[in-house]
Amino acid sequence: MLKIILIQIGKTKLEYLGLEKEFLKRLQIFANIEIKTFPEAKTNEPEKNKQIEAEQILRHLDNQGFIVALDEHGEEKDSKELAKFIEKQKNSGLGKITFIIGGPFGIHKSIQTHCNASLSLSKMTFTHQMIRIIFLEQLYRAFTIITGKRYHY
């Protein structure tokens, strides 16, 4: 079974926790999902925050499998294209995909050098809390497209 690791900065707020748990439960039939959450940096300098958060991520990033940054400047894909992307990685034999969601100020450039791809979920701006839910839903949708389950219309 494919292993998916979601690295994220900052805890999920209570109002989003129920949706996060729901999509994680749904995803269990398609992949082994592991979430690694690291604390949000709290300086008054956005670039320094990103650097501190990157250092935390890099200490736990094993560089195995396929690594994807979820970043506002990444490539945009529709749901069917995301499904093809996931399926291609699943069939590559690597066995693992790691997705990285940065904190409120995004992902530091040092993370990008470790990534095989960078994806944007929208041209619009969302909180990093909301992106988690949107991404998990899109990941679930991608797996239902891949397996032919009735969810995506």
SELUMGU-546281 format. One record per residue (C-alpha): residue number from 1; residue in three letters; x, y, z. Coordinates in nm, 3 decimals, always signed. Example, Ala and Ser with C-alpha at 12.3 -4.5 7.8 and 13.67 -1.06 7.14 Angstrom:
BEGIN
<atom><nr>1</nr><rest>ALA</rest><east>+1.230</east><north>-0.450</north><up>+0.780</up></atom>
<atom><nr>2</nr><rest>SER</rest><east>+1.367</east><north>-0.106</north><up>+0.714</up></atom>
END
This chain:
BEGIN
<atom><nr>1</nr><rest>MET</rest><east>+0.000</east><north>+0.000</north><up>+0.000</up></atom>
<atom><nr>2</nr><rest>LEU</rest><east>+0.123</east><north>+0.349</north><up>-0.084</up></atom>
<atom><nr>3</nr><rest>LYS</rest><east>+0.256</east><north>+0.548</north><up>+0.210</up></atom>
<atom><nr>4</nr><rest>ILE</rest><east>+0.172</east><north>+0.918</north><up>+0.219</up></atom>
<atom><nr>5</nr><rest>ILE</rest><east>+0.336</east><north>+1.148</north><up>+0.468</up></atom>
<atom><nr>6</nr><rest>LEU</rest><east>+0.188</east><north>+1.492</north><up>+0.525</up></atom>
<atom><nr>7</nr><rest>ILE</rest><east>+0.431</east><north>+1.731</north><up>+0.691</up></atom>
<atom><nr>8</nr><rest>GLN</rest><east>+0.261</east><north>+2.040</north><up>+0.825</up></atom>
<atom><nr>9</nr><rest>ILE</rest><east>+0.343</east><north>+2.343</north><up>+1.037</up></atom>
<atom><nr>10</nr><rest>GLY</rest><east>+0.117</east><north>+2.430</north><up>+1.330</up></atom>
<atom><nr>11</nr><rest>LYS</rest><east>-0.157</east><north>+2.233</north><up>+1.499</up></atom>
<atom><nr>12</nr><rest>THR</rest><east>-0.497</east><north>+2.200</north><up>+1.339</up></atom>
<atom><nr>13</nr><rest>LYS</rest><east>-0.750</east><north>+2.430</north><up>+1.501</up></atom>
<atom><nr>14</nr><rest>LEU</rest><east>-1.049</east><north>+2.270</north><up>+1.668</up></atom>
<atom><nr>15</nr><rest>GLU</rest><east>-1.299</east><north>+2.391</north><up>+1.407</up></atom>
<atom><nr>16</nr><rest>TYR</rest><east>-1.110</east><north>+2.203</north><up>+1.133</up></atom>
<atom><nr>17</nr><rest>LEU</rest><east>-1.021</east><north>+1.891</north><up>+1.331</up></atom>
<atom><nr>18</nr><rest>GLY</rest><east>-1.344</east><north>+1.703</north><up>+1.258</up></atom>
<atom><nr>19</nr><rest>LEU</rest><east>-1.306</east><north>+1.741</north><up>+0.881</up></atom>
<atom><nr>20</nr><rest>GLU</rest><east>-0.939</east><north>+1.645</north><up>+0.896</up></atom>
<atom><nr>21</nr><rest>LYS</rest><east>-1.023</east><north>+1.327</north><up>+1.089</up></atom>
<atom><nr>22</nr><rest>GLU</rest><east>-1.305</east><north>+1.243</north><up>+0.848</up></atom>
<atom><nr>23</nr><rest>PHE</rest><east>-1.087</east><north>+1.261</north><up>+0.538</up></atom>
<atom><nr>24</nr><rest>LEU</rest><east>-0.801</east><north>+1.074</north><up>+0.708</up></atom>
<atom><nr>25</nr><rest>LYS</rest><east>-1.047</east><north>+0.797</north><up>+0.792</up></atom>
<atom><nr>26</nr><rest>ARG</rest><east>-1.172</east><north>+0.783</north><up>+0.431</up></atom>
<atom><nr>27</nr><rest>LEU</rest><east>-0.816</east><north>+0.778</north><up>+0.295</up></atom>
<atom><nr>28</nr><rest>GLN</rest><east>-0.714</east><north>+0.474</north><up>+0.503</up></atom>
<atom><nr>29</nr><rest>ILE</rest><east>-0.852</east><north>+0.233</north><up>+0.243</up></atom>
<atom><nr>30</nr><rest>PHE</rest><east>-0.628</east><north>+0.382</north><up>-0.027</up></atom>
<atom><nr>31</nr><rest>ALA</rest><east>-0.301</east><north>+0.462</north><up>+0.149</up></atom>
<atom><nr>32</nr><rest>ASN</rest><east>-0.113</east><north>+0.448</north><up>+0.475</up></atom>
<atom><nr>33</nr><rest>ILE</rest><east>-0.125</east><north>+0.813</north><up>+0.589</up></atom>
<atom><nr>34</nr><rest>GLU</rest><east>+0.110</east><north>+0.962</north><up>+0.846</up></atom>
<atom><nr>35</nr><rest>ILE</rest><east>+0.094</east><north>+1.323</north><up>+0.961</up></atom>
<atom><nr>36</nr><rest>LYS</rest><east>+0.396</east><north>+1.499</north><up>+1.108</up></atom>
<atom><nr>37</nr><rest>THR</rest><east>+0.315</east><north>+1.831</north><up>+1.268</up></atom>
<atom><nr>38</nr><rest>PHE</rest><east>+0.580</east><north>+2.081</north><up>+1.373</up></atom>
<atom><nr>39</nr><rest>PRO</rest><east>+0.533</east><north>+2.401</north><up>+1.574</up></atom>
<atom><nr>40</nr><rest>GLU</rest><east>+0.480</east><north>+2.731</north><up>+1.402</up></atom>
<atom><nr>41</nr><rest>ALA</rest><east>+0.765</east><north>+2.982</north><up>+1.447</up></atom>
<atom><nr>42</nr><rest>LYS</rest><east>+0.655</east><north>+3.301</north><up>+1.619</up></atom>
<atom><nr>43</nr><rest>THR</rest><east>+0.904</east><north>+3.577</north><up>+1.539</up></atom>
<atom><nr>44</nr><rest>ASN</rest><east>+0.810</east><north>+3.913</north><up>+1.392</up></atom>
<atom><nr>45</nr><rest>GLU</rest><east>+1.000</east><north>+3.831</north><up>+1.073</up></atom>
<atom><nr>46</nr><rest>PRO</rest><east>+0.817</east><north>+3.617</north><up>+0.816</up></atom>
<atom><nr>47</nr><rest>GLU</rest><east>+1.138</east><north>+3.504</north><up>+0.641</up></atom>
<atom><nr>48</nr><rest>LYS</rest><east>+1.294</east><north>+3.402</north><up>+0.973</up></atom>
<atom><nr>49</nr><rest>ASN</rest><east>+0.976</east><north>+3.209</north><up>+1.059</up></atom>
<atom><nr>50</nr><rest>LYS</rest><east>+1.001</east><north>+3.019</north><up>+0.731</up></atom>
<atom><nr>51</nr><rest>GLN</rest><east>+1.368</east><north>+2.944</north><up>+0.796</up></atom>
<atom><nr>52</nr><rest>ILE</rest><east>+1.301</east><north>+2.812</north><up>+1.149</up></atom>
<atom><nr>53</nr><rest>GLU</rest><east>+1.014</east><north>+2.597</north><up>+1.022</up></atom>
<atom><nr>54</nr><rest>ALA</rest><east>+1.230</east><north>+2.467</north><up>+0.734</up></atom>
<atom><nr>55</nr><rest>GLU</rest><east>+1.500</east><north>+2.359</north><up>+0.980</up></atom>
<atom><nr>56</nr><rest>GLN</rest><east>+1.241</east><north>+2.153</north><up>+1.169</up></atom>
<atom><nr>57</nr><rest>ILE</rest><east>+1.113</east><north>+1.994</north><up>+0.849</up></atom>
<atom><nr>58</nr><rest>LEU</rest><east>+1.458</east><north>+1.918</north><up>+0.712</up></atom>
<atom><nr>59</nr><rest>ARG</rest><east>+1.559</east><north>+1.735</north><up>+1.031</up></atom>
<atom><nr>60</nr><rest>HIS</rest><east>+1.270</east><north>+1.492</north><up>+0.972</up></atom>
<atom><nr>61</nr><rest>LEU</rest><east>+1.273</east><north>+1.473</north><up>+0.592</up></atom>
<atom><nr>62</nr><rest>ASP</rest><east>+1.429</east><north>+1.143</north><up>+0.487</up></atom>
<atom><nr>63</nr><rest>ASN</rest><east>+1.451</east><north>+1.224</north><up>+0.113</up></atom>
<atom><nr>64</nr><rest>GLN</rest><east>+1.304</east><north>+0.884</north><up>+0.027</up></atom>
<atom><nr>65</nr><rest>GLY</rest><east>+1.015</east><north>+0.853</north><up>-0.211</up></atom>
<atom><nr>66</nr><rest>PHE</rest><east>+0.868</east><north>+1.146</north><up>-0.401</up></atom>
<atom><nr>67</nr><rest>ILE</rest><east>+0.859</east><north>+1.482</north><up>-0.219</up></atom>
<atom><nr>68</nr><rest>VAL</rest><east>+0.606</east><north>+1.751</north><up>-0.307</up></atom>
<atom><nr>69</nr><rest>ALA</rest><east>+0.583</east><north>+2.106</north><up>-0.172</up></atom>
<atom><nr>70</nr><rest>LEU</rest><east>+0.235</east><north>+2.254</north><up>-0.158</up></atom>
<atom><nr>71</nr><rest>ASP</rest><east>+0.320</east><north>+2.610</north><up>-0.249</up></atom>
<atom><nr>72</nr><rest>GLU</rest><east>+0.133</east><north>+2.906</north><up>-0.395</up></atom>
<atom><nr>73</nr><rest>HIS</rest><east>+0.389</east><north>+2.925</north><up>-0.679</up></atom>
<atom><nr>74</nr><rest>GLY</rest><east>+0.364</east><north>+2.555</north><up>-0.767</up></atom>
<atom><nr>75</nr><rest>GLU</rest><east>+0.200</east><north>+2.396</north><up>-1.069</up></atom>
<atom><nr>76</nr><rest>GLU</rest><east>-0.178</east><north>+2.397</north><up>-1.068</up></atom>
<atom><nr>77</nr><rest>LYS</rest><east>-0.366</east><north>+2.077</north><up>-1.149</up></atom>
<atom><nr>78</nr><rest>ASP</rest><east>-0.735</east><north>+2.002</north><up>-1.169</up></atom>
<atom><nr>79</nr><rest>SER</rest><east>-0.869</east><north>+1.701</north><up>-0.978</up></atom>
<atom><nr>80</nr><rest>LYS</rest><east>-0.824</east><north>+1.456</north><up>-1.266</up></atom>
<atom><nr>81</nr><rest>GLU</rest><east>-0.467</east><north>+1.577</north><up>-1.327</up></atom>
<atom><nr>82</nr><rest>LEU</rest><east>-0.391</east><north>+1.536</north><up>-0.957</up></atom>
<atom><nr>83</nr><rest>ALA</rest><east>-0.527</east><north>+1.181</north><up>-0.974</up></atom>
<atom><nr>84</nr><rest>LYS</rest><east>-0.296</east><north>+1.104</north><up>-1.268</up></atom>
<atom><nr>85</nr><rest>PHE</rest><east>-0.005</east><north>+1.260</north><up>-1.079</up></atom>
<atom><nr>86</nr><rest>ILE</rest><east>-0.075</east><north>+1.047</north><up>-0.769</up></atom>
<atom><nr>87</nr><rest>GLU</rest><east>-0.125</east><north>+0.733</north><up>-0.977</up></atom>
<atom><nr>88</nr><rest>LYS</rest><east>+0.203</east><north>+0.791</north><up>-1.162</up></atom>
<atom><nr>89</nr><rest>GLN</rest><east>+0.390</east><north>+0.821</north><up>-0.831</up></atom>
<atom><nr>90</nr><rest>LYS</rest><east>+0.208</east><north>+0.518</north><up>-0.691</up></atom>
<atom><nr>91</nr><rest>ASN</rest><east>+0.307</east><north>+0.310</north><up>-0.994</up></atom>
<atom><nr>92</nr><rest>SER</rest><east>+0.668</east><north>+0.435</north><up>-0.994</up></atom>
<atom><nr>93</nr><rest>GLY</rest><east>+0.769</east><north>+0.180</north><up>-0.733</up></atom>
<atom><nr>94</nr><rest>LEU</rest><east>+0.899</east><north>+0.438</north><up>-0.484</up></atom>
<atom><nr>95</nr><rest>GLY</rest><east>+0.619</east><north>+0.347</north><up>-0.243</up></atom>
<atom><nr>96</nr><rest>LYS</rest><east>+0.605</east><north>+0.682</north><up>-0.066</up></atom>
<atom><nr>97</nr><rest>ILE</rest><east>+0.494</east><north>+1.037</north><up>-0.136</up></atom>
<atom><nr>98</nr><rest>THR</rest><east>+0.566</east><north>+1.318</north><up>+0.111</up></atom>
<atom><nr>99</nr><rest>PHE</rest><east>+0.362</east><north>+1.638</north><up>+0.089</up></atom>
<atom><nr>100</nr><rest>ILE</rest><east>+0.479</east><north>+1.951</north><up>+0.273</up></atom>
<atom><nr>101</nr><rest>ILE</rest><east>+0.243</east><north>+2.227</north><up>+0.386</up></atom>
<atom><nr>102</nr><rest>GLY</rest><east>+0.422</east><north>+2.530</north><up>+0.525</up></atom>
<atom><nr>103</nr><rest>GLY</rest><east>+0.312</east><north>+2.773</north><up>+0.791</up></atom>
<atom><nr>104</nr><rest>PRO</rest><east>+0.125</east><north>+3.101</north><up>+0.747</up></atom>
<atom><nr>105</nr><rest>PHE</rest><east>+0.411</east><north>+3.254</north><up>+0.546</up></atom>
<atom><nr>106</nr><rest>GLY</rest><east>+0.465</east><north>+2.954</north><up>+0.319</up></atom>
<atom><nr>107</nr><rest>ILE</rest><east>+0.765</east><north>+2.731</north><up>+0.258</up></atom>
<atom><nr>108</nr><rest>HIS</rest><east>+1.128</east><north>+2.842</north><up>+0.279</up></atom>
<atom><nr>109</nr><rest>LYS</rest><east>+1.334</east><north>+2.813</north><up>-0.041</up></atom>
<atom><nr>110</nr><rest>SER</rest><east>+1.567</east><north>+2.559</north><up>+0.125</up></atom>
<atom><nr>111</nr><rest>ILE</rest><east>+1.279</east><north>+2.309</north><up>+0.128</up></atom>
<atom><nr>112</nr><rest>GLN</rest><east>+1.225</east><north>+2.346</north><up>-0.247</up></atom>
<atom><nr>113</nr><rest>THR</rest><east>+1.572</east><north>+2.202</north><up>-0.322</up></atom>
<atom><nr>114</nr><rest>HIS</rest><east>+1.463</east><north>+1.873</north><up>-0.159</up></atom>
<atom><nr>115</nr><rest>CYS</rest><east>+1.136</east><north>+1.851</north><up>-0.351</up></atom>
<atom><nr>116</nr><rest>ASN</rest><east>+1.067</east><north>+1.663</north><up>-0.673</up></atom>
<atom><nr>117</nr><rest>ALA</rest><east>+0.763</east><north>+1.878</north><up>-0.748</up></atom>
<atom><nr>118</nr><rest>SER</rest><east>+0.572</east><north>+2.181</north><up>-0.628</up></atom>
<atom><nr>119</nr><rest>LEU</rest><east>+0.193</east><north>+2.202</north><up>-0.649</up></atom>
<atom><nr>120</nr><rest>SER</rest><east>-0.045</east><north>+2.490</north><up>-0.593</up></atom>
<atom><nr>121</nr><rest>LEU</rest><east>-0.401</east><north>+2.413</north><up>-0.491</up></atom>
<atom><nr>122</nr><rest>SER</rest><east>-0.533</east><north>+2.750</north><up>-0.608</up></atom>
<atom><nr>123</nr><rest>LYS</rest><east>-0.439</east><north>+3.099</north><up>-0.719</up></atom>
<atom><nr>124</nr><rest>MET</rest><east>-0.648</east><north>+3.217</north><up>-0.427</up></atom>
<atom><nr>125</nr><rest>THR</rest><east>-0.499</east><north>+3.253</north><up>-0.081</up></atom>
<atom><nr>126</nr><rest>PHE</rest><east>-0.620</east><north>+3.027</north><up>+0.201</up></atom>
<atom><nr>127</nr><rest>THR</rest><east>-0.503</east><north>+2.988</north><up>+0.555</up></atom>
<atom><nr>128</nr><rest>HIS</rest><east>-0.259</east><north>+2.700</north><up>+0.605</up></atom>
<atom><nr>129</nr><rest>GLN</rest><east>-0.529</east><north>+2.547</north><up>+0.829</up></atom>
<atom><nr>130</nr><rest>MET</rest><east>-0.784</east><north>+2.545</north><up>+0.546</up></atom>
<atom><nr>131</nr><rest>ILE</rest><east>-0.534</east><north>+2.414</north><up>+0.292</up></atom>
<atom><nr>132</nr><rest>ARG</rest><east>-0.494</east><north>+2.099</north><up>+0.501</up></atom>
<atom><nr>133</nr><rest>ILE</rest><east>-0.864</east><north>+2.021</north><up>+0.469</up></atom>
<atom><nr>134</nr><rest>ILE</rest><east>-0.879</east><north>+2.120</north><up>+0.101</up></atom>
<atom><nr>135</nr><rest>PHE</rest><east>-0.573</east><north>+1.906</north><up>+0.027</up></atom>
<atom><nr>136</nr><rest>LEU</rest><east>-0.704</east><north>+1.602</north><up>+0.215</up></atom>
<atom><nr>137</nr><rest>GLU</rest><east>-1.036</east><north>+1.629</north><up>+0.029</up></atom>
<atom><nr>138</nr><rest>GLN</rest><east>-0.854</east><north>+1.656</north><up>-0.305</up></atom>
<atom><nr>139</nr><rest>LEU</rest><east>-0.632</east><north>+1.362</north><up>-0.214</up></atom>
<atom><nr>140</nr><rest>TYR</rest><east>-0.942</east><north>+1.157</north><up>-0.132</up></atom>
<atom><nr>141</nr><rest>ARG</rest><east>-1.104</east><north>+1.272</north><up>-0.457</up></atom>
<atom><nr>142</nr><rest>ALA</rest><east>-0.790</east><north>+1.171</north><up>-0.650</up></atom>
<atom><nr>143</nr><rest>PHE</rest><east>-0.800</east><north>+0.819</north><up>-0.507</up></atom>
<atom><nr>144</nr><rest>THR</rest><east>-1.169</east><north>+0.783</north><up>-0.589</up></atom>
<atom><nr>145</nr><rest>ILE</rest><east>-1.095</east><north>+0.890</north><up>-0.947</up></atom>
<atom><nr>146</nr><rest>ILE</rest><east>-0.806</east><north>+0.640</north><up>-0.967</up></atom>
<atom><nr>147</nr><rest>THR</rest><east>-1.018</east><north>+0.353</north><up>-0.832</up></atom>
<atom><nr>148</nr><rest>GLY</rest><east>-1.339</east><north>+0.445</north><up>-1.014</up></atom>
<atom><nr>149</nr><rest>LYS</rest><east>-1.539</east><north>+0.501</north><up>-0.696</up></atom>
<atom><nr>150</nr><rest>ARG</rest><east>-1.836</east><north>+0.730</north><up>-0.728</up></atom>
<atom><nr>151</nr><rest>TYR</rest><east>-1.744</east><north>+1.059</north><up>-0.560</up></atom>
<atom><nr>152</nr><rest>HIS</rest><east>-1.606</east><north>+1.282</north><up>-0.835</up></atom>
<atom><nr>153</nr><rest>TYR</rest><east>-1.866</east><north>+1.416</north><up>-1.080</up></atom>
END
